[in-house]
Amino acid sequence: MFASAAAASPVLRFSSTTPPLAPLHRPFRRWLPSVRCSLAADPGVRAPPELVDSILSKVKGTDRGVLLPKDGHQEVADVALQLGKYCIDEPVKSPLIFGEWEVVYCSVPTSPGGLYRTPLGRLIFKTDEMIQVVEAPDVVRNKVSFSVFGLEGAVSLKGKLNVLDSKWIQVIFEAPELKVGSLGFQYGGESEVKLEITYVDEKIRLGKGSRGSLFVFLRRG
């Protein structure tokens, strides 16, 4: 659900040519049902706490996965696969998806943040936070905060969440907004991202993008 910042249109697109948390430009809008959830969290078997702690420990201090070697990414993927076995039924309908989340890992560095997260982009822009807020019933807000040449900046996206099936969601984002210091403006157009929720609990959420990128979100607060 997070977008990137491309040159033509600089949370939250997930590729080097798309805005921050990974929207793709779409030629037309399709109607899709809005997300609905029950009032209580889904019952079911909880994942062993050591699995949750393991995946968080593997991504800690890696600049959201950028500093991990290939075998490190594989270890994260292996734990994510184990956690997926404990995923609740129909996670898209669970209130657990709502809240404020921090992107702590992505298997593809440029997926959350786009050009800001390329090797050159990381030299210029120091990423401070990558936050995604999911608000009931169907609002997603992605924000990448950074500093550049001593100025604070951020790229923000607001989107509408639609349910595709029991695990897949689509978010249609409005044009992103860029702020650097006291300056701010919108650029580009609408975009979209699709994400499969492979695991969610009170602490973490795992997602897989339509192109296979693995994301680890940590709940804030």
KADAQUI-V805562 format. One record per residue. N is the residue number from 1. RES is the residue in three letters. OMEGA is omega in whole degrees, -180 to 180 (999 if undefined). Layout:
n	res	omega
N	RES	OMEGA
N	RES	OMEGA
//
This chain:
n	res	omega
1	MET	-176
2	PHE	-175
3	ALA	179
4	SER	-177
5	ALA	-179
6	ALA	-178
7	ALA	-179
8	ALA	175
9	SER	-168
10	PRO	999
11	VAL	999
12	LEU	999
13	ARG	-175
14	PHE	171
15	SER	-175
16	SER	179
17	THR	-178
18	THR	175
19	PRO	-176
20	PRO	-124
21	LEU	-99
22	ALA	-178
23	PRO	174
24	LEU	180
25	HIS	-178
26	ARG	-176
27	PRO	-179
28	PHE	-180
29	ARG	174
30	ARG	176
31	TRP	176
32	LEU	-178
33	PRO	178
34	SER	-179
35	VAL	175
36	ARG	-179
37	CYS	175
38	SER	-177
39	LEU	-178
40	ALA	178
41	ALA	-179
42	ASP	175
43	PRO	178
44	GLY	-179
45	VAL	178
46	ARG	177
47	ALA	177
48	PRO	-179
49	PRO	-178
50	GLU	176
51	LEU	178
52	VAL	179
53	ASP	-178
54	SER	-177
55	ILE	178
56	LEU	180
57	SER	-179
58	LYS	-178
59	VAL	-178
60	LYS	177
61	GLY	-178
62	THR	-176
63	ASP	178
64	ARG	176
65	GLY	-177
66	VAL	-173
67	LEU	-179
68	LEU	172
69	PRO	-177
70	LYS	-180
71	ASP	176
72	GLY	176
73	HIS	180
74	GLN	178
75	GLU	178
76	VAL	-180
77	ALA	-180
78	ASP	179
79	VAL	178
80	ALA	178
81	LEU	177
82	GLN	179
83	LEU	-180
84	GLY	179
85	LYS	-179
86	TYR	-178
87	CYS	178
88	ILE	176
89	ASP	177
90	GLU	-178
91	PRO	180
92	VAL	-180
93	LYS	-177
94	SER	175
95	PRO	178
96	LEU	-178
97	ILE	-178
98	PHE	179
99	GLY	-180
100	GLU	-175
101	TRP	174
102	GLU	175
103	VAL	-179
104	VAL	179
105	TYR	167
106	CYS	-178
107	SER	176
108	VAL	-172
109	PRO	-176
110	THR	-179
111	SER	176
112	PRO	178
113	GLY	176
114	GLY	-176
115	LEU	178
116	TYR	-175
117	ARG	172
118	THR	178
119	PRO	178
120	LEU	180
121	GLY	-179
122	ARG	176
123	LEU	-177
124	ILE	-177
125	PHE	176
126	LYS	-178
127	THR	178
128	ASP	-179
129	GLU	169
130	MET	-173
131	ILE	172
132	GLN	177
133	VAL	177
134	VAL	-175
135	GLU	176
136	ALA	1
137	PRO	-170
138	ASP	-179
139	VAL	176
140	VAL	178
141	ARG	179
142	ASN	-179
143	LYS	173
144	VAL	179
145	SER	-177
146	PHE	172
147	SER	-179
148	VAL	180
149	PHE	177
150	GLY	179
151	LEU	176
152	GLU	180
153	GLY	179
154	ALA	170
155	VAL	-176
156	SER	177
157	LEU	174
158	LYS	-177
159	GLY	177
160	LYS	-177
161	LEU	176
162	ASN	180
163	VAL	176
164	LEU	173
165	ASP	-174
166	SER	-178
167	LYS	-174
168	TRP	176
169	ILE	174
170	GLN	175
171	VAL	176
172	ILE	-175
173	PHE	170
174	GLU	178
175	ALA	-179
176	PRO	177
177	GLU	179
178	LEU	175
179	LYS	173
180	VAL	-175
181	GLY	-180
182	SER	-178
183	LEU	178
184	GLY	178
185	PHE	174
186	GLN	180
187	TYR	177
188	GLY	-178
189	GLY	179
190	GLU	178
191	SER	-179
192	GLU	175
193	VAL	175
194	LYS	-176
195	LEU	174
196	GLU	176
197	ILE	-176
198	THR	176
199	TYR	175
200	VAL	172
201	ASP	-177
202	GLU	-174
203	LYS	-176
204	ILE	172
205	ARG	177
206	LEU	179
207	GLY	177
208	LYS	-179
209	GLY	-178
210	SER	178
211	ARG	173
212	GLY	180
213	SER	178
214	LEU	180
215	PHE	173
216	VAL	178
217	PHE	177
218	LEU	-179
219	ARG	178
220	ARG	177
221	GLY	999
//
